[in-house]
Amino acid sequence: MRISECREEDVELLDRHMPFRGATSLHSLRYARHREGTGTFLVAWDGDRPVGSCEVRWEGCAAPEVRAVHPGCPEINGLGVWPETLRSQGIGTGLIREAEDLVSARECATVGLGVEKNNPRASALYRRLGYQPSTPYLDCWSYEDGAGITHRVADACIFMVKSLYPGPARP
Ligand SMILES: CC(C)(COP(=O)(O)OP(=O)(O)OC[C@H]1O[C@@H](n2cnc3c(N)ncnc32)[C@H](O)[C@@H]1OP(=O)(O)O)[C@@H](O)C(=O)NCCC(=O)NCCS
């Protein structure tokens, strides 16, 4: 498994190999933020096939209630590993560690991520990696399906944070 920053030509591969509810817009959106510098879009590869991704959002969590408590805290967003058969093999952990290294390199003191309240396995993973639950919030986002229909979603989440000084702890 290797991890690299997303390139323009990777977006089509992500759409093909890591579809999300028929939507193609999410990978394009993340790549657009990568290009403009507000995000860093990381892709995990098994050979030539993308099998996981996440994004560092440098401006922090989109939810104002989280930004109010954690100003200037970058967010690791959109973590996913696909297909399901490749989960629990360390790919998600590898992506998080790569993201933490990027955040540390910019000398940010903390990093955070949001997890849905009904996702106890992901929450357990983040706790194992040193993230502490902090701020409840509503994650409001939308995606466009293959038919061009926009779906608006509001997920009840907890923002979890990790201190990165003196460097990412590696439990
Ligand atoms: C959460 C996720 C990204 C973790 O990636 P991963 O490569 O499986 O993670 P690792 O192998 O490094 O660590 C495995 C741990 O992830 C957690 N996990 C969360 N959801 C999981 C799932 N559906 N399948 C397997 N592990 C999952 C568990 O704590 C697991 O530990 P366990 O194997 O002891 O139960 C991945 O499982 C996934 O894509 N899940 C569905 C999407 C999702 O929930 N994303 C998180 C949004 S906050």
Ligand as a Chemical Component Dictionary entry (heavy atoms), coordinates in Angstrom:
data_LIG
# 
_chem_comp.id                   LIG 
_chem_comp.type                 NON-POLYMER 
_chem_comp.pdbx_formal_charge   0 
_chem_comp.three_letter_code    LIG 
# 
loop_
_chem_comp_atom.comp_id 
_chem_comp_atom.atom_id 
_chem_comp_atom.alt_atom_id 
_chem_comp_atom.type_symbol 
_chem_comp_atom.charge 
_chem_comp_atom.model_Cartn_x 
_chem_comp_atom.model_Cartn_y 
_chem_comp_atom.model_Cartn_z 
_chem_comp_atom.pdbx_ordinal 
LIG C1  C1  C 0 -13.319 3.641  9.183  1  
LIG C2  C2  C 0 -12.382 3.130  8.082  2  
LIG C3  C3  C 0 -11.959 4.286  7.206  3  
LIG C4  C4  C 0 -11.158 2.535  8.749  4  
LIG O1  O1  O 0 -10.281 2.073  7.745  5  
LIG P1  P1  P 0 -9.574  0.670  7.925  6  
LIG O2  O2  O 0 -8.557  0.513  6.854  7  
LIG O3  O3  O 0 -10.585 -0.390 8.064  8  
LIG O4  O4  O 0 -8.853  0.939  9.334  9  
LIG P2  P2  P 0 -7.676  0.148  10.011 10 
LIG O5  O5  O 0 -7.504  -1.185 9.364  11 
LIG O6  O6  O 0 -6.512  1.038  10.109 12 
LIG O7  O7  O 0 -8.286  -0.045 11.442 13 
LIG C5  C5  C 0 -9.373  -0.948 11.593 14 
LIG C6  C6  C 0 -10.363 -0.378 12.552 15 
LIG O8  O8  O 0 -11.196 0.573  11.918 16 
LIG C7  C7  C 0 -12.449 0.594  12.581 17 
LIG N1  N1  N 0 -13.568 0.427  11.648 18 
LIG C8  C8  C 0 -14.585 1.289  11.566 19 
LIG N2  N2  N 0 -15.476 0.913  10.665 20 
LIG C9  C9  C 0 -15.028 -0.246 10.143 21 
LIG C10 C10 C 0 -15.531 -1.132 9.166  22 
LIG N3  N3  N 0 -16.697 -0.912 8.529  23 
LIG N4  N4  N 0 -14.823 -2.227 8.845  24 
LIG C11 C11 C 0 -13.647 -2.450 9.471  25 
LIG N5  N5  N 0 -13.125 -1.654 10.424 26 
LIG C12 C12 C 0 -13.815 -0.544 10.762 27 
LIG C13 C13 C 0 -12.424 -0.488 13.612 28 
LIG O9  O9  O 0 -12.089 0.100  14.857 29 
LIG C14 C14 C 0 -11.332 -1.390 13.118 30 
LIG O10 O10 O 0 -10.741 -2.071 14.142 31 
LIG P3  P3  P 0 -11.081 -3.624 14.288 32 
LIG O11 O11 O 0 -10.632 -4.245 13.000 33 
LIG O12 O12 O 0 -10.273 -4.020 15.481 34 
LIG O13 O13 O 0 -12.562 -3.682 14.494 35 
LIG C15 C15 C 0 -13.035 2.064  7.175  36 
LIG O14 O14 O 0 -13.391 0.979  7.943  37 
LIG C16 C16 C 0 -14.236 2.567  6.397  38 
LIG O15 O15 O 0 -14.092 3.001  5.262  39 
LIG N6  N6  N 0 -15.432 2.507  6.980  40 
LIG C17 C17 C 0 -16.628 2.976  6.307  41 
LIG C18 C18 C 0 -16.617 4.484  6.134  42 
LIG C19 C19 C 0 -16.483 5.161  7.472  43 
LIG O16 O16 O 0 -17.092 4.793  8.455  44 
LIG N7  N7  N 0 -15.624 6.212  7.486  45 
LIG C20 C20 C 0 -15.330 6.976  8.680  46 
LIG C21 C21 C 0 -16.104 8.220  8.657  47 
LIG S1  S1  S 0 -15.789 9.132  10.153 48 
# 
loop_
_chem_comp_bond.comp_id 
_chem_comp_bond.atom_id_1 
_chem_comp_bond.atom_id_2 
_chem_comp_bond.value_order 
_chem_comp_bond.pdbx_ordinal 
LIG C1  C2  SING 1  
LIG C2  C3  SING 2  
LIG C2  C4  SING 3  
LIG C2  C15 SING 4  
LIG C4  O1  SING 5  
LIG O1  P1  SING 6  
LIG P1  O2  DOUB 7  
LIG P1  O3  SING 8  
LIG P1  O4  SING 9  
LIG O4  P2  SING 10 
LIG P2  O5  DOUB 11 
LIG P2  O6  SING 12 
LIG P2  O7  SING 13 
LIG O7  C5  SING 14 
LIG C5  C6  SING 15 
LIG C6  O8  SING 16 
LIG C6  C14 SING 17 
LIG O8  C7  SING 18 
LIG C7  N1  SING 19 
LIG C7  C13 SING 20 
LIG N1  C8  SING 21 
LIG N1  C12 SING 22 
LIG C8  N2  DOUB 23 
LIG N2  C9  SING 24 
LIG C9  C10 SING 25 
LIG C9  C12 DOUB 26 
LIG C10 N3  SING 27 
LIG C10 N4  DOUB 28 
LIG N4  C11 SING 29 
LIG C11 N5  DOUB 30 
LIG N5  C12 SING 31 
LIG C13 O9  SING 32 
LIG C13 C14 SING 33 
LIG C14 O10 SING 34 
LIG O10 P3  SING 35 
LIG P3  O11 DOUB 36 
LIG P3  O12 SING 37 
LIG P3  O13 SING 38 
LIG C15 O14 SING 39 
LIG C15 C16 SING 40 
LIG C16 O15 DOUB 41 
LIG C16 N6  SING 42 
LIG N6  C17 SING 43 
LIG C17 C18 SING 44 
LIG C18 C19 SING 45 
LIG C19 O16 DOUB 46 
LIG C19 N7  SING 47 
LIG N7  C20 SING 48 
LIG C20 C21 SING 49 
LIG C21 S1  SING 50 
# 
